[in-house]
Amino acid sequence: MKKKLILSCYYLGIWGILGFFATIILGFLACCAGLSESFFTYALIIFALAGIITSAVCISRKCKCLDMK
């Protein structure tokens, strides 16, 4: 259980930092390039879902490998 918690914090922390930068970049594009607000929102939702799914896959793979040892 401790392994899953540590891996969850690690991967979600990385995706949180990446999400912060993605928000800044997409906000700049939405403002300066004239992209719509709905594009900005959908892009952030897709980025968040990708981060959650990727984190879940990585955590499940790492825990399976660690449990086999």
All heavy atoms as TSV, in Angstrom:
chain	resi	resn	atom	element	x	y	z
A	1	MET	N	N	0.827	-1.191	0.000
A	1	MET	CA	C	0.000	0.000	0.000
A	1	MET	C	C	0.872	1.256	0.000
A	1	MET	O	O	0.552	2.233	-0.647
A	1	MET	CB	C	-0.920	-0.042	1.221
A	1	MET	CG	C	-1.866	1.099	1.299
A	1	MET	SD	S	-3.015	1.022	-0.068
A	1	MET	CE	C	-3.923	2.482	0.186
A	2	LYS	N	N	1.984	1.200	0.720
A	2	LYS	CA	C	2.865	2.351	0.800
A	2	LYS	C	C	3.503	2.638	-0.568
A	2	LYS	O	O	3.690	3.797	-0.935
A	2	LYS	CB	C	3.943	2.113	1.851
A	2	LYS	CG	C	4.795	3.308	2.124
A	2	LYS	CD	C	5.760	3.042	3.264
A	2	LYS	CE	C	6.602	4.261	3.517
A	2	LYS	NZ	N	7.557	4.057	4.602
A	3	LYS	N	N	3.811	1.564	-1.324
A	3	LYS	CA	C	4.395	1.742	-2.655
A	3	LYS	C	C	3.434	2.484	-3.572
A	3	LYS	O	O	3.837	3.384	-4.308
A	3	LYS	CB	C	4.717	0.380	-3.282
A	3	LYS	CG	C	5.778	-0.397	-2.582
A	3	LYS	CD	C	5.929	-1.753	-3.255
A	3	LYS	CE	C	6.516	-2.739	-2.298
A	3	LYS	NZ	N	6.528	-4.091	-2.830
A	4	LYS	N	N	2.166	2.101	-3.527
A	4	LYS	CA	C	1.177	2.744	-4.388
A	4	LYS	C	C	0.996	4.206	-4.022
A	4	LYS	O	O	0.852	5.050	-4.902
A	4	LYS	CB	C	-0.164	2.010	-4.294
A	4	LYS	CG	C	-0.166	0.673	-4.959
A	4	LYS	CD	C	-1.535	0.044	-4.899
A	4	LYS	CE	C	-1.501	-1.342	-5.508
A	4	LYS	NZ	N	-2.798	-2.000	-5.473
A	5	LEU	N	N	1.015	4.513	-2.755
A	5	LEU	CA	C	0.855	5.900	-2.320
A	5	LEU	C	C	2.033	6.749	-2.769
A	5	LEU	O	O	1.856	7.858	-3.282
A	5	LEU	CB	C	0.698	5.965	-0.801
A	5	LEU	CG	C	0.539	7.359	-0.214
A	5	LEU	CD1	C	-0.762	7.985	-0.693
A	5	LEU	CD2	C	0.584	7.310	1.287
A	6	ILE	N	N	3.231	6.232	-2.602
A	6	ILE	CA	C	4.426	6.975	-3.000
A	6	ILE	C	C	4.453	7.177	-4.510
A	6	ILE	O	O	4.726	8.272	-5.000
A	6	ILE	CB	C	5.703	6.265	-2.509
A	6	ILE	CG1	C	5.774	6.362	-0.982
A	6	ILE	CG2	C	6.952	6.866	-3.133
A	6	ILE	CD1	C	6.858	5.532	-0.355
A	7	LEU	N	N	4.159	6.110	-5.264
A	7	LEU	CA	C	4.135	6.238	-6.724
A	7	LEU	C	C	3.032	7.186	-7.188
A	7	LEU	O	O	3.218	7.949	-8.133
A	7	LEU	CB	C	3.960	4.866	-7.364
A	7	LEU	CG	C	5.181	3.945	-7.323
A	7	LEU	CD1	C	4.808	2.562	-7.839
A	7	LEU	CD2	C	6.310	4.530	-8.143
A	8	SER	N	N	1.880	7.144	-6.528
A	8	SER	CA	C	0.784	8.047	-6.883
A	8	SER	C	C	1.192	9.501	-6.671
A	8	SER	O	O	0.963	10.351	-7.539
A	8	SER	CB	C	-0.454	7.751	-6.046
A	8	SER	OG	O	-0.914	6.460	-6.277
A	9	CYS	N	N	1.791	9.793	-5.540
A	9	CYS	CA	C	2.229	11.160	-5.263
A	9	CYS	C	C	3.284	11.604	-6.261
A	9	CYS	O	O	3.260	12.747	-6.737
A	9	CYS	CB	C	2.778	11.257	-3.846
A	9	CYS	SG	S	1.529	11.065	-2.572
A	10	TYR	N	N	4.196	10.714	-6.608
A	10	TYR	CA	C	5.262	11.048	-7.545
A	10	TYR	C	C	4.706	11.371	-8.926
A	10	TYR	O	O	4.979	12.440	-9.478
A	10	TYR	CB	C	6.252	9.886	-7.615
A	10	TYR	CG	C	7.345	10.078	-8.636
A	10	TYR	CD1	C	8.382	10.961	-8.397
A	10	TYR	CD2	C	7.332	9.374	-9.836
A	10	TYR	CE1	C	9.386	11.146	-9.326
A	10	TYR	CE2	C	8.328	9.550	-10.769
A	10	TYR	CZ	C	9.351	10.435	-10.513
A	10	TYR	OH	O	10.329	10.613	-11.443
A	11	TYR	N	N	3.932	10.453	-9.495
A	11	TYR	CA	C	3.428	10.647	-10.851
A	11	TYR	C	C	2.417	11.789	-10.943
A	11	TYR	O	O	2.457	12.587	-11.880
A	11	TYR	CB	C	2.817	9.359	-11.403
A	11	TYR	CG	C	3.865	8.364	-11.816
A	11	TYR	CD1	C	3.987	7.151	-11.158
A	11	TYR	CD2	C	4.730	8.626	-12.856
A	11	TYR	CE1	C	4.955	6.239	-11.536
A	11	TYR	CE2	C	5.694	7.716	-13.238
A	11	TYR	CZ	C	5.804	6.520	-12.577
A	11	TYR	OH	O	6.765	5.624	-12.944
A	12	LEU	N	N	1.526	11.884	-9.992
A	12	LEU	CA	C	0.544	12.972	-10.032
A	12	LEU	C	C	1.201	14.323	-9.756
A	12	LEU	O	O	0.756	15.345	-10.274
A	12	LEU	CB	C	-0.593	12.696	-9.061
A	12	LEU	CG	C	-1.479	11.513	-9.459
A	12	LEU	CD1	C	-2.525	11.257	-8.383
A	12	LEU	CD2	C	-2.135	11.745	-10.804
A	13	GLY	N	N	2.275	14.330	-8.988
A	13	GLY	CA	C	3.031	15.563	-8.783
A	13	GLY	C	C	3.696	16.038	-10.067
A	13	GLY	O	O	3.674	17.229	-10.394
A	14	ILE	N	N	4.279	15.096	-10.800
A	14	ILE	CA	C	4.895	15.439	-12.082
A	14	ILE	C	C	3.843	15.972	-13.043
A	14	ILE	O	O	4.043	16.997	-13.708
A	14	ILE	CB	C	5.623	14.223	-12.681
A	14	ILE	CG1	C	6.882	13.931	-11.872
A	14	ILE	CG2	C	5.985	14.457	-14.149
A	14	ILE	CD1	C	7.606	12.676	-12.283
A	15	TRP	N	N	2.694	15.274	-13.121
A	15	TRP	CA	C	1.633	15.741	-14.020
A	15	TRP	C	C	1.045	17.063	-13.550
A	15	TRP	O	O	0.583	17.868	-14.349
A	15	TRP	CB	C	0.542	14.687	-14.172
A	15	TRP	CG	C	0.930	13.666	-15.191
A	15	TRP	CD1	C	1.449	12.434	-14.942
A	15	TRP	CD2	C	0.859	13.800	-16.607
A	15	TRP	NE1	N	1.696	11.798	-16.131
A	15	TRP	CE2	C	1.349	12.605	-17.165
A	15	TRP	CE3	C	0.436	14.809	-17.463
A	15	TRP	CZ2	C	1.410	12.398	-18.539
A	15	TRP	CZ3	C	0.507	14.605	-18.828
A	15	TRP	CH2	C	0.988	13.412	-19.354
A	16	GLY	N	N	1.072	17.326	-12.260
A	16	GLY	CA	C	0.599	18.614	-11.750
A	16	GLY	C	C	1.485	19.757	-12.203
A	16	GLY	O	O	0.999	20.814	-12.608
A	17	ILE	N	N	2.794	19.540	-12.142
A	17	ILE	CA	C	3.731	20.568	-12.599
A	17	ILE	C	C	3.584	20.771	-14.104
A	17	ILE	O	O	3.545	21.909	-14.592
A	17	ILE	CB	C	5.176	20.170	-12.231
A	17	ILE	CG1	C	5.346	20.214	-10.717
A	17	ILE	CG2	C	6.191	21.079	-12.919
A	17	ILE	CD1	C	6.630	19.589	-10.219
A	18	LEU	N	N	3.482	19.682	-14.861
A	18	LEU	CA	C	3.277	19.791	-16.304
A	18	LEU	C	C	1.946	20.479	-16.621
A	18	LEU	O	O	1.859	21.254	-17.578
A	18	LEU	CB	C	3.333	18.415	-16.959
A	18	LEU	CG	C	4.695	17.727	-16.970
A	18	LEU	CD1	C	4.568	16.324	-17.544
A	18	LEU	CD2	C	5.703	18.540	-17.743
A	19	GLY	N	N	0.931	20.204	-15.833
A	19	GLY	CA	C	-0.364	20.838	-16.022
A	19	GLY	C	C	-0.313	22.335	-15.786
A	19	GLY	O	O	-0.991	23.108	-16.465
A	20	PHE	N	N	0.488	22.745	-14.823
A	20	PHE	CA	C	0.675	24.175	-14.565
A	20	PHE	C	C	1.259	24.866	-15.793
A	20	PHE	O	O	0.764	25.903	-16.240
A	20	PHE	CB	C	1.579	24.372	-13.348
A	20	PHE	CG	C	1.978	25.795	-13.115
A	20	PHE	CD1	C	1.069	26.705	-12.613
A	20	PHE	CD2	C	3.267	26.223	-13.398
A	20	PHE	CE1	C	1.437	28.029	-12.393
A	20	PHE	CE2	C	3.638	27.535	-13.183
A	20	PHE	CZ	C	2.722	28.438	-12.679
A	21	PHE	N	N	2.303	24.267	-16.357
A	21	PHE	CA	C	2.919	24.849	-17.548
A	21	PHE	C	C	1.984	24.781	-18.753
A	21	PHE	O	O	1.951	25.708	-19.570
A	21	PHE	CB	C	4.255	24.185	-17.858
A	21	PHE	CG	C	5.315	24.497	-16.843
A	21	PHE	CD1	C	5.956	23.489	-16.152
A	21	PHE	CD2	C	5.659	25.805	-16.551
A	21	PHE	CE1	C	6.935	23.772	-15.219
A	21	PHE	CE2	C	6.631	26.103	-15.611
A	21	PHE	CZ	C	7.276	25.088	-14.942
A	22	ALA	N	N	1.229	23.701	-18.872
A	22	ALA	CA	C	0.270	23.592	-19.974
A	22	ALA	C	C	-0.805	24.658	-19.861
A	22	ALA	O	O	-1.237	25.223	-20.875
A	22	ALA	CB	C	-0.366	22.201	-19.983
A	23	THR	N	N	-1.238	24.964	-18.657
A	23	THR	CA	C	-2.234	26.010	-18.450
A	23	THR	C	C	-1.699	27.372	-18.879
A	23	THR	O	O	-2.397	28.157	-19.535
A	23	THR	CB	C	-2.664	26.066	-16.974
A	23	THR	OG1	O	-3.158	24.783	-16.583
A	23	THR	CG2	C	-3.734	27.105	-16.743
A	24	ILE	N	N	-0.458	27.645	-18.531
A	24	ILE	CA	C	0.143	28.923	-18.919
A	24	ILE	C	C	0.273	29.016	-20.439
A	24	ILE	O	O	-0.089	30.029	-21.045
A	24	ILE	CB	C	1.512	29.109	-18.236
A	24	ILE	CG1	C	1.318	29.290	-16.735
A	24	ILE	CG2	C	2.273	30.291	-18.836
A	24	ILE	CD1	C	2.593	29.317	-15.945
A	25	ILE	N	N	0.774	27.956	-21.067
A	25	ILE	CA	C	0.966	27.963	-22.521
A	25	ILE	C	C	-0.368	28.049	-23.251
A	25	ILE	O	O	-0.530	28.849	-24.186
A	25	ILE	CB	C	1.776	26.732	-22.956
A	25	ILE	CG1	C	3.213	26.846	-22.443
A	25	ILE	CG2	C	1.774	26.580	-24.477
A	25	ILE	CD1	C	4.017	25.581	-22.574
A	26	LEU	N	N	-1.334	27.238	-22.837
A	26	LEU	CA	C	-2.641	27.282	-23.489
A	26	LEU	C	C	-3.357	28.607	-23.243
A	26	LEU	O	O	-4.067	29.104	-24.113
A	26	LEU	CB	C	-3.507	26.111	-23.024
A	26	LEU	CG	C	-3.124	24.748	-23.582
A	26	LEU	CD1	C	-3.933	23.653	-22.893
A	26	LEU	CD2	C	-3.347	24.696	-25.075
A	27	GLY	N	N	-3.184	29.175	-22.065
A	27	GLY	CA	C	-3.759	30.486	-21.783
A	27	GLY	C	C	-3.164	31.557	-22.681
A	27	GLY	O	O	-3.874	32.427	-23.188
A	28	PHE	N	N	-1.854	31.487	-22.876
A	28	PHE	CA	C	-1.201	32.433	-23.775
A	28	PHE	C	C	-1.716	32.263	-25.201
A	28	PHE	O	O	-2.012	33.249	-25.886
A	28	PHE	CB	C	0.316	32.225	-23.730
A	28	PHE	CG	C	1.073	33.076	-24.698
A	28	PHE	CD1	C	1.275	34.419	-24.439
A	28	PHE	CD2	C	1.579	32.539	-25.863
A	28	PHE	CE1	C	1.975	35.216	-25.328
A	28	PHE	CE2	C	2.270	33.323	-26.771
A	28	PHE	CZ	C	2.471	34.670	-26.497
A	29	LEU	N	N	-1.829	31.015	-25.656
A	29	LEU	CA	C	-2.332	30.765	-27.001
A	29	LEU	C	C	-3.782	31.218	-27.156
A	29	LEU	O	O	-4.162	31.779	-28.184
A	29	LEU	CB	C	-2.210	29.285	-27.355
A	29	LEU	CG	C	-0.792	28.770	-27.593
A	29	LEU	CD1	C	-0.816	27.269	-27.824
A	29	LEU	CD2	C	-0.161	29.485	-28.765
A	30	ALA	N	N	-4.579	30.954	-26.146
A	30	ALA	CA	C	-5.986	31.349	-26.219
A	30	ALA	C	C	-6.128	32.871	-26.262
A	30	ALA	O	O	-6.990	33.397	-26.955
A	30	ALA	CB	C	-6.754	30.785	-25.034
A	31	CYS	N	N	-5.263	33.552	-25.557
A	31	CYS	CA	C	-5.339	35.016	-25.508
A	31	CYS	C	C	-4.757	35.653	-26.770
A	31	CYS	O	O	-5.401	36.488	-27.400
A	31	CYS	CB	C	-4.592	35.516	-24.275
A	31	CYS	SG	S	-4.604	37.294	-24.078
A	32	CYS	N	N	-3.563	35.275	-27.111
A	32	CYS	CA	C	-2.851	35.951	-28.204
A	32	CYS	C	C	-3.195	35.420	-29.590
A	32	CYS	O	O	-3.147	36.164	-30.565
A	32	CYS	CB	C	-1.351	35.839	-27.978
A	32	CYS	SG	S	-0.822	36.716	-26.500
A	33	ALA	N	N	-3.487	34.134	-29.701
A	33	ALA	CA	C	-3.783	33.551	-31.009
A	33	ALA	C	C	-5.276	33.564	-31.315
A	33	ALA	O	O	-5.685	33.136	-32.386
A	33	ALA	CB	C	-3.246	32.130	-31.084
A	34	GLY	N	N	-6.068	34.000	-30.376
A	34	GLY	CA	C	-7.498	34.115	-30.612
A	34	GLY	C	C	-8.241	32.794	-30.551
A	34	GLY	O	O	-9.304	32.653	-31.163
A	35	LEU	N	N	-7.707	31.822	-29.802
A	35	LEU	CA	C	-8.425	30.552	-29.651
A	35	LEU	C	C	-9.601	30.747	-28.701
A	35	LEU	O	O	-9.567	31.580	-27.797
A	35	LEU	CB	C	-7.489	29.469	-29.118
A	35	LEU	CG	C	-6.283	29.132	-29.997
A	35	LEU	CD1	C	-5.394	28.128	-29.294
A	35	LEU	CD2	C	-6.739	28.587	-31.328
A	36	SER	N	N	-10.620	29.960	-28.908
A	36	SER	CA	C	-11.827	30.129	-28.096
A	36	SER	C	C	-11.636	29.582	-26.679
A	36	SER	O	O	-10.742	28.782	-26.413
A	36	SER	CB	C	-13.002	29.411	-28.761
A	36	SER	OG	O	-12.785	28.018	-28.765
A	37	GLU	N	N	-12.517	30.025	-25.803
A	37	GLU	CA	C	-12.473	29.569	-24.412
A	37	GLU	C	C	-12.819	28.089	-24.307
A	37	GLU	O	O	-12.265	27.380	-23.465
A	37	GLU	CB	C	-13.449	30.396	-23.574
A	37	GLU	CG	C	-13.394	30.104	-22.101
A	37	GLU	CD	C	-14.338	30.975	-21.309
A	37	GLU	OE1	O	-14.624	32.110	-21.736
A	37	GLU	OE2	O	-14.793	30.517	-20.256
A	38	SER	N	N	-13.708	27.616	-25.161
A	38	SER	CA	C	-14.067	26.197	-25.122
A	38	SER	C	C	-12.888	25.315	-25.551
A	38	SER	O	O	-12.693	24.237	-24.997
A	38	SER	CB	C	-15.281	25.920	-26.009
A	38	SER	OG	O	-14.992	26.229	-27.356
A	39	PHE	N	N	-12.084	25.778	-26.517
A	39	PHE	CA	C	-10.883	25.032	-26.901
A	39	PHE	C	C	-9.927	24.925	-25.723
A	39	PHE	O	O	-9.354	23.867	-25.461
A	39	PHE	CB	C	-10.177	25.701	-28.090
A	39	PHE	CG	C	-8.857	25.073	-28.427
A	39	PHE	CD1	C	-8.810	23.912	-29.170
A	39	PHE	CD2	C	-7.670	25.633	-27.983
A	39	PHE	CE1	C	-7.605	23.317	-29.469
A	39	PHE	CE2	C	-6.463	25.056	-28.269
A	39	PHE	CZ	C	-6.425	23.886	-29.020
A	40	PHE	N	N	-9.733	26.033	-25.025
A	40	PHE	CA	C	-8.865	26.068	-23.849
A	40	PHE	C	C	-9.337	25.071	-22.794
A	40	PHE	O	O	-8.554	24.279	-22.270
A	40	PHE	CB	C	-8.849	27.489	-23.277
A	40	PHE	CG	C	-8.088	27.641	-22.000
A	40	PHE	CD1	C	-6.716	27.619	-21.992
A	40	PHE	CD2	C	-8.763	27.820	-20.804
A	40	PHE	CE1	C	-6.004	27.773	-20.808
A	40	PHE	CE2	C	-8.070	27.977	-19.619
A	40	PHE	CZ	C	-6.686	27.947	-19.622
A	41	THR	N	N	-10.632	25.078	-22.521
A	41	THR	CA	C	-11.187	24.183	-21.507
A	41	THR	C	C	-11.062	22.728	-21.919
A	41	THR	O	O	-10.626	21.879	-21.122
A	41	THR	CB	C	-12.669	24.527	-21.259
A	41	THR	OG1	O	-12.773	25.907	-20.923
A	41	THR	CG2	C	-13.246	23.683	-20.140
A	42	TYR	N	N	-11.414	22.405	-23.153
A	42	TYR	CA	C	-11.322	21.021	-23.620
A	42	TYR	C	C	-9.876	20.532	-23.669
A	42	TYR	O	O	-9.594	19.380	-23.348
A	42	TYR	CB	C	-11.973	20.855	-24.981
A	42	TYR	CG	C	-13.476	20.973	-24.946
A	42	TYR	CD1	C	-14.145	21.794	-25.837
A	42	TYR	CD2	C	-14.228	20.283	-24.006
A	42	TYR	CE1	C	-15.528	21.914	-25.813
A	42	TYR	CE2	C	-15.604	20.397	-23.958
A	42	TYR	CZ	C	-16.243	21.214	-24.869
A	42	TYR	OH	O	-17.596	21.322	-24.823
A	43	ALA	N	N	-8.964	21.396	-24.049
A	43	ALA	CA	C	-7.555	21.007	-24.086
A	43	ALA	C	C	-7.044	20.686	-22.679
A	43	ALA	O	O	-6.311	19.705	-22.487
A	43	ALA	CB	C	-6.718	22.107	-24.720
A	44	LEU	N	N	-7.443	21.473	-21.700
A	44	LEU	CA	C	-7.019	21.192	-20.327
A	44	LEU	C	C	-7.656	19.912	-19.787
A	44	LEU	O	O	-7.017	19.147	-19.059
A	44	LEU	CB	C	-7.352	22.367	-19.413
A	44	LEU	CG	C	-6.473	23.595	-19.561
A	44	LEU	CD1	C	-6.908	24.675	-18.581
A	44	LEU	CD2	C	-5.019	23.259	-19.337
A	45	ILE	N	N	-8.907	19.665	-20.142
A	45	ILE	CA	C	-9.574	18.432	-19.709
A	45	ILE	C	C	-8.888	17.215	-20.320
A	45	ILE	O	O	-8.635	16.216	-19.635
A	45	ILE	CB	C	-11.075	18.475	-20.062
A	45	ILE	CG1	C	-11.787	19.485	-19.169
A	45	ILE	CG2	C	-11.714	17.098	-19.928
A	45	ILE	CD1	C	-13.219	19.772	-19.569
A	46	ILE	N	N	-8.557	17.290	-21.606
A	46	ILE	CA	C	-7.863	16.172	-22.265
A	46	ILE	C	C	-6.488	15.964	-21.641
A	46	ILE	O	O	-6.068	14.822	-21.406
A	46	ILE	CB	C	-7.765	16.434	-23.784
A	46	ILE	CG1	C	-9.144	16.308	-24.405
A	46	ILE	CG2	C	-6.786	15.476	-24.447
A	46	ILE	CD1	C	-9.212	16.765	-25.845
A	47	PHE	N	N	-5.778	17.047	-21.346
A	47	PHE	CA	C	-4.470	16.937	-20.706
A	47	PHE	C	C	-4.585	16.289	-19.325
A	47	PHE	O	O	-3.782	15.425	-18.969
A	47	PHE	CB	C	-3.821	18.316	-20.587
A	47	PHE	CG	C	-2.402	18.271	-20.114
A	47	PHE	CD1	C	-1.380	18.017	-21.000
A	47	PHE	CD2	C	-2.098	18.475	-18.781
A	47	PHE	CE1	C	-0.061	17.960	-20.567
A	47	PHE	CE2	C	-0.795	18.430	-18.339
A	47	PHE	CZ	C	0.229	18.175	-19.230
A	48	ALA	N	N	-5.588	16.691	-18.554
A	48	ALA	CA	C	-5.785	16.113	-17.224
A	48	ALA	C	C	-6.133	14.624	-17.307
A	48	ALA	O	O	-5.608	13.816	-16.535
A	48	ALA	CB	C	-6.881	16.868	-16.484
A	49	LEU	N	N	-7.003	14.256	-18.233
A	49	LEU	CA	C	-7.347	12.838	-18.397
A	49	LEU	C	C	-6.141	12.018	-18.827
A	49	LEU	O	O	-5.951	10.900	-18.344
A	49	LEU	CB	C	-8.486	12.685	-19.400
A	49	LEU	CG	C	-9.855	13.153	-18.935
A	49	LEU	CD1	C	-10.858	13.067	-20.078
A	49	LEU	CD2	C	-10.324	12.335	-17.745
A	50	ALA	N	N	-5.335	12.573	-19.717
A	50	ALA	CA	C	-4.120	11.869	-20.137
A	50	ALA	C	C	-3.182	11.663	-18.951
A	50	ALA	O	O	-2.588	10.578	-18.794
A	50	ALA	CB	C	-3.418	12.648	-21.240
A	51	GLY	N	N	-3.059	12.662	-18.107
A	51	GLY	CA	C	-2.213	12.541	-16.921
A	51	GLY	C	C	-2.718	11.503	-15.941
A	51	GLY	O	O	-1.943	10.719	-15.394
A	52	ILE	N	N	-4.014	11.474	-15.715
A	52	ILE	CA	C	-4.594	10.501	-14.778
A	52	ILE	C	C	-4.463	9.087	-15.320
A	52	ILE	O	O	-4.075	8.162	-14.591
A	52	ILE	CB	C	-6.065	10.864	-14.485
A	52	ILE	CG1	C	-6.130	12.154	-13.684
A	52	ILE	CG2	C	-6.763	9.733	-13.739
A	52	ILE	CD1	C	-7.518	12.741	-13.578
A	53	ILE	N	N	-4.753	8.894	-16.601
A	53	ILE	CA	C	-4.667	7.564	-17.200
A	53	ILE	C	C	-3.221	7.082	-17.231
A	53	ILE	O	O	-2.931	5.930	-16.885
A	53	ILE	CB	C	-5.289	7.562	-18.608
A	53	ILE	CG1	C	-6.801	7.755	-18.493
A	53	ILE	CG2	C	-4.965	6.282	-19.361
A	53	ILE	CD1	C	-7.489	8.046	-19.815
A	54	THR	N	N	-2.311	7.948	-17.636
A	54	THR	CA	C	-0.900	7.580	-17.680
A	54	THR	C	C	-0.382	7.243	-16.284
A	54	THR	O	O	0.367	6.268	-16.111
A	54	THR	CB	C	-0.070	8.718	-18.290
A	54	THR	OG1	O	-0.588	9.032	-19.572
A	54	THR	CG2	C	1.383	8.337	-18.408
A	55	SER	N	N	-0.767	8.016	-15.296
A	55	SER	CA	C	-0.343	7.737	-13.920
A	55	SER	C	C	-0.871	6.391	-13.449
A	55	SER	O	O	-0.143	5.611	-12.825
A	55	SER	CB	C	-0.826	8.835	-12.982
A	55	SER	OG	O	-0.224	10.054	-13.305
A	56	ALA	N	N	-2.138	6.102	-13.746
A	56	ALA	CA	C	-2.720	4.832	-13.317
A	56	ALA	C	C	-2.015	3.644	-13.972
A	56	ALA	O	O	-1.734	2.634	-13.316
A	56	ALA	CB	C	-4.210	4.807	-13.646
A	57	VAL	N	N	-1.714	3.769	-15.253
A	57	VAL	CA	C	-1.021	2.681	-15.958
A	57	VAL	C	C	0.377	2.481	-15.392
A	57	VAL	O	O	0.800	1.350	-15.130
A	57	VAL	CB	C	-0.974	2.966	-17.479
A	57	VAL	CG1	C	-0.038	2.019	-18.189
A	57	VAL	CG2	C	-2.362	2.879	-18.075
A	58	CYS	N	N	1.107	3.574	-15.193
A	58	CYS	CA	C	2.469	3.467	-14.664
A	58	CYS	C	C	2.472	2.891	-13.244
A	58	CYS	O	O	3.322	2.059	-12.920
A	58	CYS	CB	C	3.143	4.827	-14.667
A	58	CYS	SG	S	3.539	5.430	-16.302
A	59	ILE	N	N	1.542	3.310	-12.431
A	59	ILE	CA	C	1.480	2.804	-11.058
A	59	ILE	C	C	1.149	1.314	-11.049
A	59	ILE	O	O	1.767	0.538	-10.328
A	59	ILE	CB	C	0.455	3.605	-10.234
A	59	ILE	CG1	C	0.968	5.018	-10.017
A	59	ILE	CG2	C	0.172	2.936	-8.893
A	59	ILE	CD1	C	-0.073	5.980	-9.502
A	60	SER	N	N	0.199	0.899	-11.880
A	60	SER	CA	C	-0.166	-0.515	-11.901
A	60	SER	C	C	0.984	-1.371	-12.416
A	60	SER	O	O	1.237	-2.458	-11.903
A	60	SER	CB	C	-1.418	-0.750	-12.733
A	60	SER	OG	O	-1.175	-0.469	-14.094
A	61	ARG	N	N	1.712	-0.891	-13.407
A	61	ARG	CA	C	2.857	-1.651	-13.933
A	61	ARG	C	C	3.976	-1.741	-12.906
A	61	ARG	O	O	4.562	-2.798	-12.719
A	61	ARG	CB	C	3.401	-0.996	-15.202
A	61	ARG	CG	C	2.564	-1.241	-16.395
A	61	ARG	CD	C	3.222	-0.660	-17.620
A	61	ARG	NE	N	2.397	-0.838	-18.801
A	61	ARG	CZ	C	2.656	-0.311	-19.960
A	61	ARG	NH1	N	3.724	0.454	-20.118
A	61	ARG	NH2	N	1.864	-0.523	-20.990
A	62	LYS	N	N	4.291	-0.633	-12.261
A	62	LYS	CA	C	5.376	-0.633	-11.277
A	62	LYS	C	C	5.033	-1.514	-10.086
A	62	LYS	O	O	5.884	-2.213	-9.564
A	62	LYS	CB	C	5.674	0.786	-10.798
A	62	LYS	CG	C	6.158	1.715	-11.850
A	62	LYS	CD	C	7.624	1.613	-12.040
A	62	LYS	CE	C	8.027	2.657	-13.082
A	62	LYS	NZ	N	9.425	2.707	-13.318
A	63	CYS	N	N	3.792	-1.486	-9.626
A	63	CYS	CA	C	3.409	-2.287	-8.471
A	63	CYS	C	C	3.403	-3.771	-8.807
A	63	CYS	O	O	3.743	-4.597	-7.969
A	63	CYS	CB	C	2.056	-1.835	-7.927
A	63	CYS	SG	S	2.166	-0.255	-7.076
A	64	LYS	N	N	3.014	-4.131	-10.036
A	64	LYS	CA	C	3.069	-5.534	-10.441
A	64	LYS	C	C	4.502	-6.019	-10.469
A	64	LYS	O	O	4.797	-7.111	-10.022
A	64	LYS	CB	C	2.417	-5.720	-11.809
A	64	LYS	CG	C	0.935	-5.673	-11.793
A	64	LYS	CD	C	0.387	-5.887	-13.190
A	64	LYS	CE	C	-1.115	-5.702	-13.217
A	64	LYS	NZ	N	-1.656	-5.806	-14.595
A	65	CYS	N	N	5.411	-5.190	-10.990
A	65	CYS	CA	C	6.819	-5.570	-11.058
A	65	CYS	C	C	7.423	-5.671	-9.668
A	65	CYS	O	O	8.235	-6.553	-9.408
A	65	CYS	CB	C	7.608	-4.553	-11.893
A	65	CYS	SG	S	7.212	-4.564	-13.629
A	66	LEU	N	N	7.051	-4.782	-8.780
A	66	LEU	CA	C	7.603	-4.810	-7.428
A	66	LEU	C	C	7.034	-5.968	-6.626
A	66	LEU	O	O	7.708	-6.505	-5.738
A	66	LEU	CB	C	7.319	-3.491	-6.715
A	66	LEU	CG	C	8.046	-2.259	-7.283
A	66	LEU	CD1	C	7.563	-0.999	-6.572
A	66	LEU	CD2	C	9.531	-2.399	-7.152
A	67	ASP	N	N	5.795	-6.368	-6.892
A	67	ASP	CA	C	5.196	-7.474	-6.169
A	67	ASP	C	C	5.791	-8.819	-6.579
A	67	ASP	O	O	5.790	-9.759	-5.805
A	67	ASP	CB	C	3.676	-7.521	-6.389
A	67	ASP	CG	C	2.976	-6.376	-5.661
A	67	ASP	OD1	O	3.587	-5.821	-4.723
A	67	ASP	OD2	O	1.849	-6.049	-6.034
A	68	MET	N	N	6.303	-8.929	-7.817
A	68	MET	CA	C	6.864	-10.176	-8.290
A	68	MET	C	C	8.208	-10.479	-7.641
A	68	MET	O	O	8.613	-11.615	-7.554
A	68	MET	CB	C	7.047	-10.143	-9.805
A	68	MET	CG	C	5.761	-10.191	-10.577
A	68	MET	SD	S	6.159	-10.172	-12.324
A	68	MET	CE	C	4.524	-10.290	-13.005
A	69	LYS	N	N	8.917	-9.462	-7.174
A	69	LYS	CA	C	10.257	-9.676	-6.615
A	69	LYS	C	C	10.203	-10.291	-5.257
A	69	LYS	O	O	9.438	-10.309	-4.465
A	69	LYS	CB	C	11.022	-8.361	-6.557
A	69	LYS	CG	C	11.363	-7.880	-7.937
A	69	LYS	CD	C	12.152	-6.611	-7.844
A	69	LYS	CE	C	12.506	-6.143	-9.247
A	69	LYS	NZ	N	13.276	-4.931	-9.251
